[in-house]
Amino acid sequence: MKRGDNLLFEGLEWFLGPGDALVLNGPNGSGKSSLLRVIAGLLRPTAGIVKWGDAAVHKAEGYRDAMHYLGHFSAVKPVLTVSENVRFWSDLNGGVEIETALDSFGLKDIQDSPGRLLSSGQKRRVALANLVAVPRKVWLLDEASTGLDGQSVQALLSAINLHRDKGGLLVAATHGELDLGDAKEITLGGGTL
Amino acid sequence: MKAWWAVVRRDLTISGRRLSDAVAVVMFFVLAVVLFPLGVGPELEILQRIAPGIIWVAALLAAMLSLDQIFQSDADDGSLDLLVLAPIPLETIVLAKCCAHWMVTGLPLILAAPILGFLLNLPAIGHVVMLITLVVATPTISLVGSVGAALTVGARRGGVLVALLILPLLTPILIMSVSAVDLALVGLNYVPLVLLLLALFLVSVVLCPLASAAALRLAVE
């Protein structure tokens, strides 16, 4: 995978089945986010292929219905309230469990606050609530625990465990804040900027 | 369909809570038109002669003010990534956003136009045809504008760039709309021009979402 003339990583190969988790390690700029965007289908790899079933992810039928991508930004609209934010993404993606989702990340108390009043950790929790609101097989998390307090990290871990128990897949870029036990690991090399 | 409405409703709610943006567009439209009698002088005949052109040019420029916002705020807060990855096609999301954009900017312009026509001494038939052209052609402005907005996502001073990209493409609309009103004022048949405007609208409904969606996919790479 290249960004500009900069070779980020090459020679990666992995397979994930139901309940599997993959953790991406590596220093800043090593390409964790780029790899996640490749897996999400937002970015085309310079060479190689990421497959869902038999087809490449950007073409695979049903992949978008099966995948959650959570990037650096939390996609929280400043003028909408917390519950409106969660409800929009859940309406768009065909979700049902808004109440559970708000509950599981402790957002009940602030569900009527507008997005502009939230701290970055609270915005992160809103984004995480979107994962729970729409049940999907694959979670792609890009440093999902950034800005979260200890309690919310625990909530995230238990949400992840529940997700994996149901047969869900997880790919997470992290700096080690999330202890996922038996997860496979890929360590990306240093960025050569 | 539920997802489609969710996008329209979200954009309308956001605009509703940021009313100043929409009001600024209409105020610009009104002020730009009101300045002309002050600059040109109060001769009613001259004003009547140039009224269709002034109103249409002002409407076009006013619409430019709001175009760069269609996708930029979504790109800034990461919503765009999720919209691109949403299970419904990106083209339909673009169409929903254009629809909401038109309701927030096109519709108020249409509502304000009769008052301005009155100020410029536009005769009754002129009012009617002016309204028809605005109703038929302002959606096209939103649609073509969305392509410019999508192409300039992430660009600095995107607003100016959008205007530079889009205004040349919209000149046929300006010419046909103003001509239609002029024809009506001298009692000639204006219907063919309105039908041409309608055709342009139908073509852009089909093509513009495709182009915008392609540009947005490039923008998130």
Interface residues (C-beta under 8 A of the other chain):
Chain A: A40 G41 L42 L43 R44 R64 D65 M67 Y69 G71 H72 F73 S74 A75 V76 K77 P78 V79 L80 E84 F88 W89 D91 L92 N93 G94
Chain B: K2 A3 W5 A6 V7 R9 R10 T13 I14 R17 R18 S73 D76 D77 G78 S79 D81 L82 L83 V84 L85 A86 P87 I88 V220 E221
